[in-house]
Amino acid sequence: NVGETVRLFVGNGGPNLVSSFHVIGEIFDRVHAEGGRVPNENVQTTLVPSGGAAIVEFKVDVPGTFIIVDHSIFRTFNKGALGMLKVNGTEDKTVY
């Protein structure tokens, strides 16, 4: 729902390719690369190595369907590496 924080645990099974993880229309408030303790802040796309993982957190400000992609776009369009996050709530026109 709008106003809530989303936390995604992202793993990349590889075996040989890195992932450029991104949620279209969002900026991650915190990214724990490799699940580490010290987060990076205000990250748009994060690299997830083959066999690695990341934890991403962001607050959703508007309702809608957010597309989750591997920004190595050939995997998104040619191999279906995408997802959808449905956010419910009232629109806030001041955000736009």
C-alpha positions as a Python dict, from the first residue, in 0.01 Angstrom:
ca = {
    (1, 'N'): (0, 0, 0),
    (2, 'V'): (102, 363, -53),
    (3, 'G'): (320, 487, 231),
    (4, 'E'): (454, 144, 323),
    (5, 'T'): (812, 29, 293),
    (6, 'V'): (883, -260, 57),
    (7, 'R'): (1176, -492, 125),
    (8, 'L'): (1284, -727, -151),
    (9, 'F'): (1536, -1007, -113),
    (10, 'V'): (1695, -1052, -455),
    (11, 'G'): (1909, -1349, -545),
    (12, 'N'): (2094, -1423, -866),
    (13, 'G'): (2148, -1792, -929),
    (14, 'G'): (2371, -1712, -1225),
    (15, 'P'): (2546, -1924, -1316),
    (16, 'N'): (2755, -1679, -1518),
    (17, 'L'): (2570, -1350, -1557),
    (18, 'V'): (2535, -1053, -1321),
    (19, 'S'): (2197, -885, -1273),
    (20, 'S'): (2132, -511, -1282),
    (21, 'F'): (1828, -507, -1052),
    (22, 'H'): (1587, -215, -1089),
    (23, 'V'): (1226, -120, -1012),
    (24, 'I'): (1100, 117, -1280),
    (25, 'G'): (974, 439, -1119),
    (26, 'E'): (1146, 389, -782),
    (27, 'I'): (1474, 472, -614),
    (28, 'F'): (1589, 233, -343),
    (29, 'D'): (1616, 403, -5),
    (30, 'R'): (1862, 136, 109),
    (31, 'V'): (2050, -142, -65),
    (32, 'H'): (2234, -405, 134),
    (33, 'A'): (2474, -538, -129),
    (34, 'E'): (2557, -903, -66),
    (35, 'G'): (2325, -879, 235),
    (36, 'G'): (2589, -674, 419),
    (37, 'R'): (2537, -457, 724),
    (38, 'V'): (2625, -117, 578),
    (39, 'P'): (2362, -10, 325),
    (40, 'N'): (2406, 213, 24),
    (41, 'E'): (2140, 485, 8),
    (42, 'N'): (1938, 638, -277),
    (43, 'V'): (2033, 377, -536),
    (44, 'Q'): (1847, 344, -864),
    (45, 'T'): (1991, 17, -998),
    (46, 'T'): (2203, -232, -807),
    (47, 'L'): (2443, -494, -933),
    (48, 'V'): (2379, -847, -806),
    (49, 'P'): (2667, -1081, -888),
    (50, 'S'): (2627, -1434, -1009),
    (51, 'G'): (2561, -1648, -703),
    (52, 'G'): (2505, -1335, -493),
    (53, 'A'): (2215, -1151, -336),
    (54, 'A'): (2100, -808, -225),
    (55, 'I'): (1832, -663, -1),
    (56, 'V'): (1658, -352, -133),
    (57, 'E'): (1415, -127, 55),
    (58, 'F'): (1200, 159, -67),
    (59, 'K'): (889, 348, 37),
    (60, 'V'): (613, 364, -222),
    (61, 'D'): (463, 710, -267),
    (62, 'V'): (204, 648, -538),
    (63, 'P'): (-31, 366, -635),
    (64, 'G'): (16, 166, -951),
    (65, 'T'): (193, -133, -1095),
    (66, 'F'): (571, -108, -1073),
    (67, 'I'): (774, -321, -1312),
    (68, 'I'): (1069, -508, -1163),
    (69, 'V'): (1344, -576, -1417),
    (70, 'D'): (1695, -693, -1472),
    (71, 'H'): (1832, -383, -1644),
    (72, 'S'): (2048, -609, -1854),
    (73, 'I'): (1747, -558, -2078),
    (74, 'F'): (1799, -854, -2313),
    (75, 'R'): (1707, -1084, -2022),
    (76, 'T'): (1396, -882, -1947),
    (77, 'F'): (1254, -875, -2298),
    (78, 'N'): (1399, -1193, -2446),
    (79, 'K'): (1383, -1422, -2144),
    (80, 'G'): (1102, -1278, -1930),
    (81, 'A'): (1314, -1170, -1632),
    (82, 'L'): (1060, -925, -1491),
    (83, 'G'): (793, -898, -1226),
    (84, 'M'): (515, -663, -1122),
    (85, 'L'): (456, -500, -786),
    (86, 'K'): (96, -383, -734),
    (87, 'V'): (64, -85, -497),
    (88, 'N'): (-281, 19, -374),
    (89, 'G'): (-386, 352, -224),
    (90, 'T'): (-496, 705, -291),
    (91, 'E'): (-316, 912, -553),
    (92, 'D'): (-126, 1219, -435),
    (93, 'K'): (-109, 1461, -729),
    (94, 'T'): (164, 1666, -554),
    (95, 'V'): (404, 1372, -604),
    (96, 'Y'): (363, 1398, -980),
}
